[in-house]
Amino acid sequence: MEQLSELKNIPIMELRREELSDAGEVMIDSSKSQNQRVQSFFGQMKNPFAQNVGEYILQIGYAEGVQETLDDRMVQLVRKQTEIM
């Protein structure tokens, strides 16, 4: 858990592409149990909070105490993008 906390707290400008997994190479077998899928994900990721996505580094985080689900956030994102366009 301490190592995960350290990985989570690395500022994005200090991340090095060669030390990150490539998002396109991570494969999860959806026929496995949830626990097995989580273990597979962590086994494939060098840093579960950051990965290479094309020419970008994507850093992932979460906010504690938030009641919204990921689906709620995705709907918000789509609404914002349609307002912009």
PDB file of N, CA, C and O in Angstrom, chain B, residues numbered from 101:
ATOM      1  N   MET B 101       0.821  -1.192   0.000  1.00  0.00           N
ATOM      2  CA  MET B 101       0.000   0.000   0.000  1.00  0.00           C
ATOM      3  C   MET B 101       0.868   1.261   0.000  1.00  0.00           C
ATOM      4  O   MET B 101       0.518   2.264  -0.622  1.00  0.00           O
ATOM      5  N   GLU B 102       1.996   1.201   0.699  1.00  0.00           N
ATOM      6  CA  GLU B 102       2.888   2.360   0.731  1.00  0.00           C
ATOM      7  C   GLU B 102       3.450   2.658  -0.658  1.00  0.00           C
ATOM      8  O   GLU B 102       3.560   3.817  -1.061  1.00  0.00           O
ATOM      9  N   GLN B 103       3.804   1.598  -1.383  1.00  0.00           N
ATOM     10  CA  GLN B 103       4.333   1.782  -2.739  1.00  0.00           C
ATOM     11  C   GLN B 103       3.266   2.378  -3.651  1.00  0.00           C
ATOM     12  O   GLN B 103       3.577   3.247  -4.465  1.00  0.00           O
ATOM     13  N   LEU B 104       2.009   1.930  -3.533  1.00  0.00           N
ATOM     14  CA  LEU B 104       0.927   2.497  -4.333  1.00  0.00           C
ATOM     15  C   LEU B 104       0.740   3.975  -4.021  1.00  0.00           C
ATOM     16  O   LEU B 104       0.523   4.784  -4.924  1.00  0.00           O
ATOM     17  N   SER B 105       0.825   4.322  -2.751  1.00  0.00           N
ATOM     18  CA  SER B 105       0.679   5.723  -2.355  1.00  0.00           C
ATOM     19  C   SER B 105       1.781   6.582  -2.965  1.00  0.00           C
ATOM     20  O   SER B 105       1.531   7.705  -3.400  1.00  0.00           O
ATOM     21  N   GLU B 106       2.992   6.054  -2.994  1.00  0.00           N
ATOM     22  CA  GLU B 106       4.112   6.788  -3.594  1.00  0.00           C
ATOM     23  C   GLU B 106       3.882   6.985  -5.095  1.00  0.00           C
ATOM     24  O   GLU B 106       4.113   8.074  -5.621  1.00  0.00           O
ATOM     25  N   LEU B 107       3.428   5.935  -5.784  1.00  0.00           N
ATOM     26  CA  LEU B 107       3.168   6.032  -7.222  1.00  0.00           C
ATOM     27  C   LEU B 107       2.062   7.039  -7.513  1.00  0.00           C
ATOM     28  O   LEU B 107       2.143   7.795  -8.481  1.00  0.00           O
ATOM     29  N   LYS B 108       1.040   7.049  -6.681  1.00  0.00           N
ATOM     30  CA  LYS B 108      -0.095   7.958  -6.867  1.00  0.00           C
ATOM     31  C   LYS B 108       0.327   9.413  -6.735  1.00  0.00           C
ATOM     32  O   LYS B 108      -0.244  10.287  -7.388  1.00  0.00           O
ATOM     33  N   ASN B 109       1.312   9.676  -5.906  1.00  0.00           N
ATOM     34  CA  ASN B 109       1.699  11.053  -5.595  1.00  0.00           C
ATOM     35  C   ASN B 109       2.823  11.611  -6.460  1.00  0.00           C
ATOM     36  O   ASN B 109       3.314  12.707  -6.186  1.00  0.00           O
ATOM     37  N   ILE B 110       3.241  10.891  -7.491  1.00  0.00           N
ATOM     38  CA  ILE B 110       4.272  11.412  -8.383  1.00  0.00           C
ATOM     39  C   ILE B 110       3.660  12.515  -9.251  1.00  0.00           C
ATOM     40  O   ILE B 110       2.676  12.269  -9.948  1.00  0.00           O
ATOM     41  N   PRO B 111       4.220  13.712  -9.219  1.00  0.00           N
ATOM     42  CA  PRO B 111       3.703  14.781 -10.092  1.00  0.00           C
ATOM     43  C   PRO B 111       3.865  14.391 -11.564  1.00  0.00           C
ATOM     44  O   PRO B 111       4.863  13.775 -11.938  1.00  0.00           O
ATOM     45  N   ILE B 112       2.890  14.748 -12.390  1.00  0.00           N
ATOM     46  CA  ILE B 112       2.894  14.327 -13.793  1.00  0.00           C
ATOM     47  C   ILE B 112       4.160  14.783 -14.525  1.00  0.00           C
ATOM     48  O   ILE B 112       4.633  14.086 -15.423  1.00  0.00           O
ATOM     49  N   MET B 113       4.703  15.922 -14.162  1.00  0.00           N
ATOM     50  CA  MET B 113       5.900  16.421 -14.845  1.00  0.00           C
ATOM     51  C   MET B 113       7.147  15.612 -14.484  1.00  0.00           C
ATOM     52  O   MET B 113       8.184  15.761 -15.132  1.00  0.00           O
ATOM     53  N   GLU B 114       7.061  14.762 -13.463  1.00  0.00           N
ATOM     54  CA  GLU B 114       8.196  13.930 -13.071  1.00  0.00           C
ATOM     55  C   GLU B 114       8.082  12.498 -13.608  1.00  0.00           C
ATOM     56  O   GLU B 114       9.002  11.697 -13.440  1.00  0.00           O
ATOM     57  N   LEU B 115       6.962  12.178 -14.251  1.00  0.00           N
ATOM     58  CA  LEU B 115       6.787  10.843 -14.817  1.00  0.00           C
ATOM     59  C   LEU B 115       7.668  10.684 -16.051  1.00  0.00           C
ATOM     60  O   LEU B 115       7.833  11.622 -16.830  1.00  0.00           O
ATOM     61  N   ARG B 116       8.233   9.491 -16.222  1.00  0.00           N
ATOM     62  CA  ARG B 116       9.088   9.205 -17.373  1.00  0.00           C
ATOM     63  C   ARG B 116       8.413   8.140 -18.226  1.00  0.00           C
ATOM     64  O   ARG B 116       8.057   7.070 -17.733  1.00  0.00           O
ATOM     65  N   ARG B 117       8.240   8.445 -19.518  1.00  0.00           N
ATOM     66  CA  ARG B 117       7.516   7.555 -20.428  1.00  0.00           C
ATOM     67  C   ARG B 117       8.056   6.126 -20.403  1.00  0.00           C
ATOM     68  O   ARG B 117       7.283   5.169 -20.436  1.00  0.00           O
ATOM     69  N   GLU B 118       9.365   5.981 -20.345  1.00  0.00           N
ATOM     70  CA  GLU B 118       9.965   4.649 -20.393  1.00  0.00           C
ATOM     71  C   GLU B 118       9.694   3.842 -19.115  1.00  0.00           C
ATOM     72  O   GLU B 118       9.931   2.634 -19.088  1.00  0.00           O
ATOM     73  N   GLU B 119       9.210   4.486 -18.083  1.00  0.00           N
ATOM     74  CA  GLU B 119       8.888   3.797 -16.827  1.00  0.00           C
ATOM     75  C   GLU B 119       7.390   3.509 -16.699  1.00  0.00           C
ATOM     76  O   GLU B 119       6.929   3.073 -15.644  1.00  0.00           O
ATOM     77  N   LEU B 120       6.628   3.754 -17.776  1.00  0.00           N
ATOM     78  CA  LEU B 120       5.177   3.554 -17.749  1.00  0.00           C
ATOM     79  C   LEU B 120       4.758   2.472 -18.734  1.00  0.00           C
ATOM     80  O   LEU B 120       5.434   2.238 -19.736  1.00  0.00           O
ATOM     81  N   SER B 121       3.659   1.827 -18.449  1.00  0.00           N
ATOM     82  CA  SER B 121       3.085   0.837 -19.364  1.00  0.00           C
ATOM     83  C   SER B 121       2.347   1.563 -20.475  1.00  0.00           C
ATOM     84  O   SER B 121       1.915   2.703 -20.307  1.00  0.00           O
ATOM     85  N   ASP B 122       2.206   0.895 -21.612  1.00  0.00           N
ATOM     86  CA  ASP B 122       1.459   1.437 -22.731  1.00  0.00           C
ATOM     87  C   ASP B 122       0.014   0.953 -22.627  1.00  0.00           C
ATOM     88  O   ASP B 122      -0.232  -0.249 -22.524  1.00  0.00           O
ATOM     89  N   ALA B 123      -0.928   1.872 -22.653  1.00  0.00           N
ATOM     90  CA  ALA B 123      -2.341   1.533 -22.480  1.00  0.00           C
ATOM     91  C   ALA B 123      -2.822   0.504 -23.489  1.00  0.00           C
ATOM     92  O   ALA B 123      -3.652  -0.342 -23.157  1.00  0.00           O
ATOM     93  N   GLY B 124      -2.321   0.559 -24.705  1.00  0.00           N
ATOM     94  CA  GLY B 124      -2.754  -0.364 -25.747  1.00  0.00           C
ATOM     95  C   GLY B 124      -2.268  -1.784 -25.562  1.00  0.00           C
ATOM     96  O   GLY B 124      -2.757  -2.697 -26.228  1.00  0.00           O
ATOM     97  N   GLU B 125      -1.323  -1.986 -24.677  1.00  0.00           N
ATOM     98  CA  GLU B 125      -0.769  -3.319 -24.460  1.00  0.00           C
ATOM     99  C   GLU B 125      -1.361  -4.025 -23.247  1.00  0.00           C
ATOM    100  O   GLU B 125      -1.099  -5.209 -23.034  1.00  0.00           O
ATOM    101  N   VAL B 126      -2.147  -3.322 -22.460  1.00  0.00           N
ATOM    102  CA  VAL B 126      -2.752  -3.925 -21.273  1.00  0.00           C
ATOM    103  C   VAL B 126      -3.997  -4.693 -21.707  1.00  0.00           C
ATOM    104  O   VAL B 126      -4.924  -4.114 -22.274  1.00  0.00           O
ATOM    105  N   MET B 127      -4.015  -5.983 -21.443  1.00  0.00           N
ATOM    106  CA  MET B 127      -5.130  -6.841 -21.835  1.00  0.00           C
ATOM    107  C   MET B 127      -5.763  -7.444 -20.589  1.00  0.00           C
ATOM    108  O   MET B 127      -5.078  -8.012 -19.739  1.00  0.00           O
ATOM    109  N   ILE B 128      -7.086  -7.311 -20.496  1.00  0.00           N
ATOM    110  CA  ILE B 128      -7.830  -7.853 -19.364  1.00  0.00           C
ATOM    111  C   ILE B 128      -8.846  -8.856 -19.900  1.00  0.00           C
ATOM    112  O   ILE B 128      -9.625  -8.535 -20.797  1.00  0.00           O
ATOM    113  N   ASP B 129      -8.839 -10.055 -19.360  1.00  0.00           N
ATOM    114  CA  ASP B 129      -9.762 -11.115 -19.768  1.00  0.00           C
ATOM    115  C   ASP B 129     -11.071 -10.935 -18.999  1.00  0.00           C
ATOM    116  O   ASP B 129     -11.130 -11.201 -17.799  1.00  0.00           O
ATOM    117  N   SER B 130     -12.114 -10.486 -19.686  1.00  0.00           N
ATOM    118  CA  SER B 130     -13.390 -10.185 -19.029  1.00  0.00           C
ATOM    119  C   SER B 130     -14.118 -11.439 -18.542  1.00  0.00           C
ATOM    120  O   SER B 130     -15.109 -11.326 -17.820  1.00  0.00           O
ATOM    121  N   SER B 131     -13.650 -12.625 -18.919  1.00  0.00           N
ATOM    122  CA  SER B 131     -14.284 -13.851 -18.438  1.00  0.00           C
ATOM    123  C   SER B 131     -13.791 -14.234 -17.040  1.00  0.00           C
ATOM    124  O   SER B 131     -14.357 -15.122 -16.401  1.00  0.00           O
ATOM    125  N   LYS B 132     -12.753 -13.573 -16.576  1.00  0.00           N
ATOM    126  CA  LYS B 132     -12.202 -13.856 -15.246  1.00  0.00           C
ATOM    127  C   LYS B 132     -13.018 -13.144 -14.176  1.00  0.00           C
ATOM    128  O   LYS B 132     -13.804 -12.244 -14.472  1.00  0.00           O
ATOM    129  N   SER B 133     -12.822 -13.558 -12.930  1.00  0.00           N
ATOM    130  CA  SER B 133     -13.516 -12.909 -11.816  1.00  0.00           C
ATOM    131  C   SER B 133     -12.975 -11.491 -11.636  1.00  0.00           C
ATOM    132  O   SER B 133     -11.900 -11.160 -12.135  1.00  0.00           O
ATOM    133  N   GLN B 134     -13.720 -10.669 -10.930  1.00  0.00           N
ATOM    134  CA  GLN B 134     -13.284  -9.282 -10.701  1.00  0.00           C
ATOM    135  C   GLN B 134     -11.923  -9.258 -10.021  1.00  0.00           C
ATOM    136  O   GLN B 134     -11.053  -8.474 -10.402  1.00  0.00           O
ATOM    137  N   ASN B 135     -11.731 -10.107  -9.021  1.00  0.00           N
ATOM    138  CA  ASN B 135     -10.457 -10.145  -8.304  1.00  0.00           C
ATOM    139  C   ASN B 135      -9.312 -10.523  -9.251  1.00  0.00           C
ATOM    140  O   ASN B 135      -8.234  -9.934  -9.183  1.00  0.00           O
ATOM    141  N   GLN B 136      -9.541 -11.494 -10.127  1.00  0.00           N
ATOM    142  CA  GLN B 136      -8.509 -11.899 -11.085  1.00  0.00           C
ATOM    143  C   GLN B 136      -8.212 -10.790 -12.088  1.00  0.00           C
ATOM    144  O   GLN B 136      -7.059 -10.599 -12.474  1.00  0.00           O
ATOM    145  N   ARG B 137      -9.253 -10.047 -12.519  1.00  0.00           N
ATOM    146  CA  ARG B 137      -9.038  -8.932 -13.448  1.00  0.00           C
ATOM    147  C   ARG B 137      -8.217  -7.834 -12.799  1.00  0.00           C
ATOM    148  O   ARG B 137      -7.329  -7.263 -13.432  1.00  0.00           O
ATOM    149  N   VAL B 138      -8.508  -7.532 -11.533  1.00  0.00           N
ATOM    150  CA  VAL B 138      -7.745  -6.508 -10.816  1.00  0.00           C
ATOM    151  C   VAL B 138      -6.293  -6.943 -10.672  1.00  0.00           C
ATOM    152  O   VAL B 138      -5.381  -6.149 -10.900  1.00  0.00           O
ATOM    153  N   GLN B 139      -6.079  -8.184 -10.300  1.00  0.00           N
ATOM    154  CA  GLN B 139      -4.714  -8.694 -10.163  1.00  0.00           C
ATOM    155  C   GLN B 139      -3.973  -8.646 -11.498  1.00  0.00           C
ATOM    156  O   GLN B 139      -2.791  -8.304 -11.544  1.00  0.00           O
ATOM    157  N   SER B 140      -4.663  -8.986 -12.575  1.00  0.00           N
ATOM    158  CA  SER B 140      -4.056  -8.940 -13.900  1.00  0.00           C
ATOM    159  C   SER B 140      -3.660  -7.514 -14.262  1.00  0.00           C
ATOM    160  O   SER B 140      -2.565  -7.275 -14.770  1.00  0.00           O
ATOM    161  N   PHE B 141      -4.558  -6.570 -13.997  1.00  0.00           N
ATOM    162  CA  PHE B 141      -4.272  -5.162 -14.293  1.00  0.00           C
ATOM    163  C   PHE B 141      -3.024  -4.701 -13.548  1.00  0.00           C
ATOM    164  O   PHE B 141      -2.111  -4.138 -14.152  1.00  0.00           O
ATOM    165  N   PHE B 142      -2.982  -4.937 -12.239  1.00  0.00           N
ATOM    166  CA  PHE B 142      -1.833  -4.492 -11.452  1.00  0.00           C
ATOM    167  C   PHE B 142      -0.558  -5.216 -11.864  1.00  0.00           C
ATOM    168  O   PHE B 142       0.532  -4.648 -11.782  1.00  0.00           O
ATOM    169  N   GLY B 143      -0.684  -6.456 -12.304  1.00  0.00           N
ATOM    170  CA  GLY B 143       0.484  -7.197 -12.758  1.00  0.00           C
ATOM    171  C   GLY B 143       1.069  -6.656 -14.049  1.00  0.00           C
ATOM    172  O   GLY B 143       2.268  -6.794 -14.294  1.00  0.00           O
ATOM    173  N   GLN B 144       0.233  -6.041 -14.878  1.00  0.00           N
ATOM    174  CA  GLN B 144       0.682  -5.511 -16.164  1.00  0.00           C
ATOM    175  C   GLN B 144       1.131  -4.054 -16.093  1.00  0.00           C
ATOM    176  O   GLN B 144       1.870  -3.593 -16.963  1.00  0.00           O
ATOM    177  N   MET B 145       0.700  -3.337 -15.083  1.00  0.00           N
ATOM    178  CA  MET B 145       0.986  -1.907 -14.985  1.00  0.00           C
ATOM    179  C   MET B 145       2.247  -1.649 -14.178  1.00  0.00           C
ATOM    180  O   MET B 145       2.421  -2.198 -13.090  1.00  0.00           O
ATOM    181  N   LYS B 146       3.117  -0.819 -14.711  1.00  0.00           N
ATOM    182  CA  LYS B 146       4.292  -0.397 -13.960  1.00  0.00           C
ATOM    183  C   LYS B 146       3.887   0.627 -12.909  1.00  0.00           C
ATOM    184  O   LYS B 146       4.421   0.639 -11.800  1.00  0.00           O
ATOM    185  N   ASN B 147       2.934   1.489 -13.272  1.00  0.00           N
ATOM    186  CA  ASN B 147       2.365   2.471 -12.357  1.00  0.00           C
ATOM    187  C   ASN B 147       0.858   2.504 -12.656  1.00  0.00           C
ATOM    188  O   ASN B 147       0.459   2.993 -13.713  1.00  0.00           O
ATOM    189  N   PRO B 148       0.019   1.995 -11.751  1.00  0.00           N
ATOM    190  CA  PRO B 148      -1.419   1.941 -12.039  1.00  0.00           C
ATOM    191  C   PRO B 148      -2.094   3.309 -12.110  1.00  0.00           C
ATOM    192  O   PRO B 148      -3.260   3.400 -12.494  1.00  0.00           O
ATOM    193  N   PHE B 149      -1.382   4.365 -11.748  1.00  0.00           N
ATOM    194  CA  PHE B 149      -1.948   5.716 -11.772  1.00  0.00           C
ATOM    195  C   PHE B 149      -1.500   6.530 -12.979  1.00  0.00           C
ATOM    196  O   PHE B 149      -1.919   7.676 -13.142  1.00  0.00           O
ATOM    197  N   ALA B 150      -0.646   5.946 -13.832  1.00  0.00           N
ATOM    198  CA  ALA B 150      -0.163   6.668 -15.015  1.00  0.00           C
ATOM    199  C   ALA B 150       0.200   5.667 -16.099  1.00  0.00           C
ATOM    200  O   ALA B 150       0.702   4.579 -15.817  1.00  0.00           O
ATOM    201  N   GLN B 151      -0.064   6.054 -17.351  1.00  0.00           N
ATOM    202  CA  GLN B 151       0.268   5.188 -18.475  1.00  0.00           C
ATOM    203  C   GLN B 151       0.471   6.006 -19.734  1.00  0.00           C
ATOM    204  O   GLN B 151       0.017   7.145 -19.842  1.00  0.00           O
ATOM    205  N   ASN B 152       1.163   5.399 -20.682  1.00  0.00           N
ATOM    206  CA  ASN B 152       1.339   6.015 -21.991  1.00  0.00           C
ATOM    207  C   ASN B 152       0.087   5.763 -22.821  1.00  0.00           C
ATOM    208  O   ASN B 152      -0.375   4.627 -22.928  1.00  0.00           O
ATOM    209  N   VAL B 153      -0.458   6.822 -23.407  1.00  0.00           N
ATOM    210  CA  VAL B 153      -1.607   6.717 -24.304  1.00  0.00           C
ATOM    211  C   VAL B 153      -1.223   7.511 -25.548  1.00  0.00           C
ATOM    212  O   VAL B 153      -1.338   8.736 -25.582  1.00  0.00           O
ATOM    213  N   GLY B 154      -0.760   6.783 -26.577  1.00  0.00           N
ATOM    214  CA  GLY B 154      -0.273   7.458 -27.772  1.00  0.00           C
ATOM    215  C   GLY B 154       0.927   8.315 -27.417  1.00  0.00           C
ATOM    216  O   GLY B 154       1.888   7.830 -26.819  1.00  0.00           O
ATOM    217  N   GLU B 155       0.876   9.581 -27.782  1.00  0.00           N
ATOM    218  CA  GLU B 155       1.997  10.479 -27.499  1.00  0.00           C
ATOM    219  C   GLU B 155       1.852  11.204 -26.160  1.00  0.00           C
ATOM    220  O   GLU B 155       2.648  12.085 -25.836  1.00  0.00           O
ATOM    221  N   TYR B 156       0.840  10.831 -25.392  1.00  0.00           N
ATOM    222  CA  TYR B 156       0.568  11.503 -24.125  1.00  0.00           C
ATOM    223  C   TYR B 156       0.793  10.580 -22.939  1.00  0.00           C
ATOM    224  O   TYR B 156       0.790   9.356 -23.077  1.00  0.00           O
ATOM    225  N   ILE B 157       0.987  11.179 -21.778  1.00  0.00           N
ATOM    226  CA  ILE B 157       0.992  10.462 -20.515  1.00  0.00           C
ATOM    227  C   ILE B 157      -0.336  10.783 -19.842  1.00  0.00           C
ATOM    228  O   ILE B 157      -0.673  11.950 -19.641  1.00  0.00           O
ATOM    229  N   LEU B 158      -1.082   9.747 -19.498  1.00  0.00           N
ATOM    230  CA  LEU B 158      -2.365   9.906 -18.820  1.00  0.00           C
ATOM    231  C   LEU B 158      -2.161   9.561 -17.352  1.00  0.00           C
ATOM    232  O   LEU B 158      -1.763   8.445 -17.017  1.00  0.00           O
ATOM    233  N   GLN B 159      -2.436  10.519 -16.486  1.00  0.00           N
ATOM    234  CA  GLN B 159      -2.344  10.275 -15.052  1.00  0.00           C
ATOM    235  C   GLN B 159      -3.756  10.176 -14.504  1.00  0.00           C
ATOM    236  O   GLN B 159      -4.600  11.034 -14.763  1.00  0.00           O
ATOM    237  N   ILE B 160      -3.998   9.124 -13.746  1.00  0.00           N
ATOM    238  CA  ILE B 160      -5.331   8.814 -13.250  1.00  0.00           C
ATOM    239  C   ILE B 160      -5.377   9.066 -11.745  1.00  0.00           C
ATOM    240  O   ILE B 160      -4.434   8.743 -11.022  1.00  0.00           O
ATOM    241  N   GLY B 161      -6.477   9.642 -11.286  1.00  0.00           N
ATOM    242  CA  GLY B 161      -6.643   9.865  -9.858  1.00  0.00           C
ATOM    243  C   GLY B 161      -8.104   9.777  -9.479  1.00  0.00           C
ATOM    244  O   GLY B 161      -8.970   9.563 -10.328  1.00  0.00           O
ATOM    245  N   TYR B 162      -8.362   9.938  -8.233  1.00  0.00           N
ATOM    246  CA  TYR B 162      -9.732   9.918  -7.756  1.00  0.00           C
ATOM    247  C   TYR B 162      -9.853  10.886  -6.580  1.00  0.00           C
ATOM    248  O   TYR B 162      -8.870  11.228  -5.923  1.00  0.00           O
ATOM    249  N   ALA B 163     -11.066  11.305  -6.345  1.00  0.00           N
ATOM    250  CA  ALA B 163     -11.343  12.209  -5.232  1.00  0.00           C
ATOM    251  C   ALA B 163     -12.074  11.425  -4.153  1.00  0.00           C
ATOM    252  O   ALA B 163     -13.090  10.785  -4.426  1.00  0.00           O
ATOM    253  N   GLU B 164     -11.569  11.472  -2.951  1.00  0.00           N
ATOM    254  CA  GLU B 164     -12.206  10.764  -1.847  1.00  0.00           C
ATOM    255  C   GLU B 164     -13.471  11.482  -1.413  1.00  0.00           C
ATOM    256  O   GLU B 164     -13.540  12.710  -1.447  1.00  0.00           O
ATOM    257  N   GLY B 165     -14.466  10.717  -1.007  1.00  0.00           N
ATOM    258  CA  GLY B 165     -15.692  11.284  -0.491  1.00  0.00           C
ATOM    259  C   GLY B 165     -16.680  11.760  -1.536  1.00  0.00           C
ATOM    260  O   GLY B 165     -17.684  12.383  -1.192  1.00  0.00           O
ATOM    261  N   VAL B 166     -16.419  11.480  -2.812  1.00  0.00           N
ATOM    262  CA  VAL B 166     -17.306  11.904  -3.892  1.00  0.00           C
ATOM    263  C   VAL B 166     -18.372  10.829  -4.098  1.00  0.00           C
ATOM    264  O   VAL B 166     -18.059   9.639  -4.135  1.00  0.00           O
ATOM    265  N   GLN B 167     -19.606  11.241  -4.230  1.00  0.00           N
ATOM    266  CA  GLN B 167     -20.709  10.293  -4.385  1.00  0.00           C
ATOM    267  C   GLN B 167     -20.966   9.915  -5.843  1.00  0.00           C
ATOM    268  O   GLN B 167     -21.626   8.910  -6.107  1.00  0.00           O
ATOM    269  N   GLU B 168     -20.459  10.698  -6.790  1.00  0.00           N
ATOM    270  CA  GLU B 168     -20.710  10.434  -8.202  1.00  0.00           C
ATOM    271  C   GLU B 168     -19.956   9.194  -8.667  1.00  0.00           C
ATOM    272  O   GLU B 168     -18.847   8.912  -8.212  1.00  0.00           O
ATOM    273  N   THR B 169     -20.577   8.468  -9.574  1.00  0.00           N
ATOM    274  CA  THR B 169     -19.936   7.297 -10.148  1.00  0.00           C
ATOM    275  C   THR B 169     -19.142   7.688 -11.388  1.00  0.00           C
ATOM    276  O   THR B 169     -19.239   8.819 -11.863  1.00  0.00           O
ATOM    277  N   LEU B 170     -18.367   6.761 -11.901  1.00  0.00           N
ATOM    278  CA  LEU B 170     -17.635   7.008 -13.139  1.00  0.00           C
ATOM    279  C   LEU B 170     -18.613   7.292 -14.272  1.00  0.00           C
ATOM    280  O   LEU B 170     -18.362   8.153 -15.114  1.00  0.00           O
ATOM    281  N   ASP B 171     -19.726   6.567 -14.291  1.00  0.00           N
ATOM    282  CA  ASP B 171     -20.747   6.816 -15.320  1.00  0.00           C
ATOM    283  C   ASP B 171     -21.268   8.255 -15.231  1.00  0.00           C
ATOM    284  O   ASP B 171     -21.446   8.913 -16.256  1.00  0.00           O
ATOM    285  N   ASP B 172     -21.512   8.742 -14.014  1.00  0.00           N
ATOM    286  CA  ASP B 172     -21.971  10.122 -13.828  1.00  0.00           C
ATOM    287  C   ASP B 172     -20.958  11.104 -14.415  1.00  0.00           C
ATOM    288  O   ASP B 172     -21.329  12.061 -15.094  1.00  0.00           O
ATOM    289  N   ARG B 173     -19.694  10.858 -14.149  1.00  0.00           N
ATOM    290  CA  ARG B 173     -18.641  11.744 -14.653  1.00  0.00           C
ATOM    291  C   ARG B 173     -18.534  11.694 -16.172  1.00  0.00           C
ATOM    292  O   ARG B 173     -18.289  12.720 -16.808  1.00  0.00           O
ATOM    293  N   MET B 174     -18.715  10.518 -16.760  1.00  0.00           N
ATOM    294  CA  MET B 174     -18.660  10.401 -18.215  1.00  0.00           C
ATOM    295  C   MET B 174     -19.808  11.175 -18.858  1.00  0.00           C
ATOM    296  O   MET B 174     -19.619  11.813 -19.894  1.00  0.00           O
ATOM    297  N   VAL B 175     -20.985  11.124 -18.259  1.00  0.00           N
ATOM    298  CA  VAL B 175     -22.127  11.886 -18.774  1.00  0.00           C
ATOM    299  C   VAL B 175     -21.817  13.378 -18.701  1.00  0.00           C
ATOM    300  O   VAL B 175     -22.119  14.120 -19.637  1.00  0.00           O
ATOM    301  N   GLN B 176     -21.219  13.822 -17.599  1.00  0.00           N
ATOM    302  CA  GLN B 176     -20.839  15.234 -17.467  1.00  0.00           C
ATOM    303  C   GLN B 176     -19.844  15.633 -18.546  1.00  0.00           C
ATOM    304  O   GLN B 176     -19.957  16.710 -19.132  1.00  0.00           O
ATOM    305  N   LEU B 177     -18.864  14.764 -18.810  1.00  0.00           N
ATOM    306  CA  LEU B 177     -17.861  15.053 -19.835  1.00  0.00           C
ATOM    307  C   LEU B 177     -18.512  15.214 -21.200  1.00  0.00           C
ATOM    308  O   LEU B 177     -18.205  16.158 -21.928  1.00  0.00           O
ATOM    309  N   VAL B 178     -19.407  14.299 -21.549  1.00  0.00           N
ATOM    310  CA  VAL B 178     -20.084  14.367 -22.850  1.00  0.00           C
ATOM    311  C   VAL B 178     -20.897  15.655 -22.945  1.00  0.00           C
ATOM    312  O   VAL B 178     -20.880  16.326 -23.976  1.00  0.00           O
ATOM    313  N   ARG B 179     -21.603  15.998 -21.878  1.00  0.00           N
ATOM    314  CA  ARG B 179     -22.396  17.235 -21.897  1.00  0.00           C
ATOM    315  C   ARG B 179     -21.509  18.463 -22.102  1.00  0.00           C
ATOM    316  O   ARG B 179     -21.859  19.360 -22.868  1.00  0.00           O
ATOM    317  N   LYS B 180     -20.368  18.503 -21.422  1.00  0.00           N
ATOM    318  CA  LYS B 180     -19.455  19.631 -21.579  1.00  0.00           C
ATOM    319  C   LYS B 180     -18.910  19.706 -22.993  1.00  0.00           C
ATOM    320  O   LYS B 180     -18.801  20.792 -23.561  1.00  0.00           O
ATOM    321  N   GLN B 181     -18.568  18.565 -23.561  1.00  0.00           N
ATOM    322  CA  GLN B 181     -18.009  18.551 -24.910  1.00  0.00           C
ATOM    323  C   GLN B 181     -19.052  18.980 -25.938  1.00  0.00           C
ATOM    324  O   GLN B 181     -18.712  19.655 -26.910  1.00  0.00           O
ATOM    325  N   THR B 182     -20.294  18.606 -25.746  1.00  0.00           N
ATOM    326  CA  THR B 182     -21.323  19.017 -26.702  1.00  0.00           C
ATOM    327  C   THR B 182     -21.627  20.502 -26.573  1.00  0.00           C
ATOM    328  O   THR B 182     -22.034  21.128 -27.552  1.00  0.00           O
ATOM    329  N   GLU B 183     -21.442  21.082 -25.394  1.00  0.00           N
ATOM    330  CA  GLU B 183     -21.613  22.517 -25.224  1.00  0.00           C
ATOM    331  C   GLU B 183     -20.517  23.277 -25.955  1.00  0.00           C
ATOM    332  O   GLU B 183     -20.770  24.335 -26.530  1.00  0.00           O
ATOM    333  N   ILE B 184     -19.310  22.746 -25.934  1.00  0.00           N
ATOM    334  CA  ILE B 184     -18.172  23.388 -26.578  1.00  0.00           C
ATOM    335  C   ILE B 184     -18.339  23.386 -28.094  1.00  0.00           C
ATOM    336  O   ILE B 184     -18.024  24.374 -28.757  1.00  0.00           O
ATOM    337  N   MET B 185     -18.827  22.294 -28.636  1.00  0.00           N
ATOM    338  CA  MET B 185     -18.965  22.146 -30.077  1.00  0.00           C
ATOM    339  C   MET B 185     -20.201  22.872 -30.490  1.00  0.00           C
ATOM    340  O   MET B 185     -20.537  22.894 -31.674  1.00  0.00           O
TER     341      MET B 185
END
